[in-house]
């Protein structure tokens, strides 16, 4: 407000602005985390667990993708490229429905 118009010399206005600035700082400190966490703190432990969980999820997704590629390769060997391609498109839809955490759905 003071950037657009000069502020009147009113004590009530100054007190209200100081109160709102303090309230904003309180809310900001309550919901925003430090980027650099202290070693051994609860936040550092939580970040470590979160990174571990994400690594396991990525590994599981890579494993599922690898298994699906192997399955399609076996299917191609058994049937032939043309029939395997037709069969794999229907299978891909089923696989997509079964594995709801596929890469295409993450947005």
C-alpha positions in Angstrom: 0.0 0.0 0.0 2.8 2.4 0.8 4.4 1.8 -2.5 1.4 3.2 -4.4 0.2 6.0 -2.1 1.8 7.8 0.8 0.7 6.4 4.1 -1.2 8.8 6.4 0.5 9.3 9.8 -2.1 7.3 11.6 -1.1 5.1 14.6 -4.1 2.8 14.2 -3.1 2.0 10.6 0.5 1.4 11.5 -0.5 -0.9 14.3 -2.8 -2.8 12.0 -0.1 -3.2 9.4 2.4 -4.4 12.0 -0.1 -6.9 13.3 -0.7 -8.3 9.8 3.0 -8.4 9.1 3.5 -10.4 12.3 0.6 -12.7 11.5 2.0 -13.3 8.0 5.5 -14.1 9.4 3.9 -16.5 12.0 1.9 -18.4 9.3 5.0 -18.5 7.0 7.2 -20.0 9.7 4.5 -22.5 10.6 4.1 -24.0 7.2 7.4 -23.6 5.4 10.4 -25.8 6.1 14.0 -25.0 6.2 15.8 -26.2 3.0 18.9 -27.2 5.0 17.9 -29.6 7.8 20.0 -30.2 10.9 21.6 -33.7 11.0 19.7 -35.9 13.4 16.6 -33.8 13.4 13.1 -35.2 12.8 12.9 -33.4 9.4 16.2 -35.0 8.3 14.9 -38.4 9.3 11.6 -37.8 7.4 13.5 -36.7 4.3 15.7 -39.8 4.4 12.6 -42.1 4.7 10.9 -40.2 1.9 14.0 -40.6 -0.4 14.1 -44.3 0.5 10.4 -44.8 -0.3 10.8 -43.0 -3.7 13.8 -45.1 -4.6 11.8 -48.3 -3.8 8.9 -47.1 -5.9 11.2 -46.3 -8.8 12.9 -49.7 -8.6 9.5 -51.4 -8.5 8.3 -49.5 -11.5 11.5 -50.3 -13.4 11.1 -54.0 -12.5 7.4 -54.1 -13.7 8.5 -52.4 -17.0 11.3 -55.0 -17.4 8.9 -57.9 -16.7 6.4 -56.5 -19.3 9.1 -56.2 -21.9 10.2 -59.8 -21.3 6.7 -61.0 -21.5 6.2 -59.2 -24.9 9.5 -60.7 -26.2 8.4 -64.2 -25.2 5.0 -63.5 -26.9 6.8 -62.4 -30.1 8.9 -65.5 -30.2 5.9 -67.7 -29.8 3.5 -66.0 -32.2 5.4 -63.8 -34.6 5.8 -60.1 -34.9 2.4 -59.3 -36.4 0.2 -61.3 -34.1 2.3 -60.3 -31.1 1.8 -56.6 -31.9 -2.0 -57.0 -32.0 -2.0 -59.1 -28.9 0.3 -56.7 -27.0 -1.9 -53.6 -27.6 -4.8 -55.4 -25.9 -2.5 -56.5 -23.2 -1.1 -53.0 -22.8 -4.6 -51.8 -22.0 -5.0 -54.5 -19.4 -1.6 -53.8 -17.9 -2.3 -50.1 -17.9 -5.5 -50.8 -15.9 -3.8 -53.2 -13.5 -0.8 -50.9 -12.8 -2.5 -47.6 -12.1 0.9 -46.0 -11.2 2.2 -46.1 -14.8 4.3 -43.4 -16.3 1.5 -42.2 -18.6 -0.8 -41.5 -15.6 1.6 -39.5 -13.6 0.9 -35.9 -14.2 
